[in-house]
Amino acid sequence: MSITVTQLSKVYEEQRAVNDISFSLNKGEVVGFLGPNGAGKSTTMKMITGYLPPSGGNASVCGYDVVTHPMEVRQRIGYLPEANSLYKDMYVREFLSFIAEVHKLGSNKEKRISEVIAMTGLQPESKKKIGQLSKGYQQRVGLAQALIHDPEVLILDEPTSGFDPNQLVDVRDLIRELGKTKTIMLSTHIMQEVEAMCSRVIIINKGNIIADDSLQNLQQGDQQNGYIQVSFGAPLPAEAELLQIPGVTRVKQQDGGTWQLFAANLEDVRKNLLQFALISNRNILSLQSNSQSLESIFRELTK
Ligand SMILES: Nc1ncnc2c1ncn2[C@@H]1O[C@H](COP(=O)(O)OP(=O)(O)OP(=O)(O)O)[C@@H](O)[C@H]1O
């Protein structure tokens, strides 16, 4: 297991920011950690990386407890914090060289610095001081420092914040590429990010985990409770007829021949609807299963 979190809690004075959460990440998984503002994402990530002591429970990385074996954990983990506290007065290479020394890269240092500069697309700006860089390029420096020691596990707290749409594509591609060989946990507010990069989603709300499932299951789970939008040509069917279709629980007329057929299992109802059209000689002009986006699932789960 790359990350194991067991009954982890964090209490800040009166507030329980993280409440007894448990999950684990298998090697090679890319998991989106989703939640509204203040849900406890950064707090959880800080505990996994060993930057914040837990109030209860424990976390381990590649089998090493983050409290009792912090050095082993830091060797294996790359962390991009949300507030990317870079040394703004340092030059990009100078800063990466400093981080490389912290990780004791030795003779391999210069080669590795050049590699991470290339990986994160920093070349055009690599001769500048960090403080002179745009937000997106500073974020790239943050990613480069997280990658310098080639860690097995990456914890990325809102890795795409500060990027313009073009840069966003580059960074998503980089994360997808890294996900082929590393275990990645990334937090974001942007649902499309999860859909673009992750195979699994953990949703946290008010310090509690309210969903932990594969992206596919979360989307399918919703589809099973969705509706089919169907448009009929003349002669139009009556409401009572549509309600007779096995599996349909409710119908709603949109306009004229267009209806929404609600069902618990869309797959079955789709078949039954086609059967109905065939037997009763109805013309189906269009048919569309309504699959909610992860964004609406997220809103549903966190409201
Ligand atoms: N150092 C602190 N002292 C007191 N309360 C804190 C501290 N850090 C975080 N909190 C509180 O803990 C809760 C969880 O914060 P956290 O930063 O983990 O949330 P988040 O999900 O990362 O939010 P965001 O998406 O806005 O970054 C919030 O209510 C926050 O105000």
The ligand as an ORCA input file, in Angstrom:
! r2SCAN-3c Opt
* xyz 0 1
  N      -3.820     26.346     11.550
  C      -5.141     26.325     11.709
  N      -5.716     26.753     12.842
  C      -7.053     26.721     13.017
  N      -7.921     26.241     12.087
  C      -7.413     25.802     10.937
  C      -5.998     25.812     10.671
  N      -5.787     25.306      9.440
  C      -7.008     24.984      8.945
  N      -7.980     25.291      9.846
  C      -9.425     25.066      9.673
  O      -9.640     23.690      9.423
  C     -10.654     23.500      8.421
  C     -10.091     22.685      7.281
  O      -9.111     23.467      6.596
  P      -8.310     22.930      5.333
  O      -7.346     24.005      4.955
  O      -7.770     21.603      5.638
  O      -9.466     22.805      4.262
  P      -9.381     22.599      2.682
  O     -10.359     21.540      2.336
  O      -7.979     22.399      2.268
  O      -9.908     24.001      2.169
  P      -9.531     24.838      0.828
  O     -10.127     24.086     -0.312
  O     -10.220     26.148      1.042
  O      -8.044     24.937      0.759
  C     -11.094     24.895      8.012
  O     -12.284     25.221      8.700
  C      -9.960     25.791      8.451
  O     -10.416     27.072      8.816
*
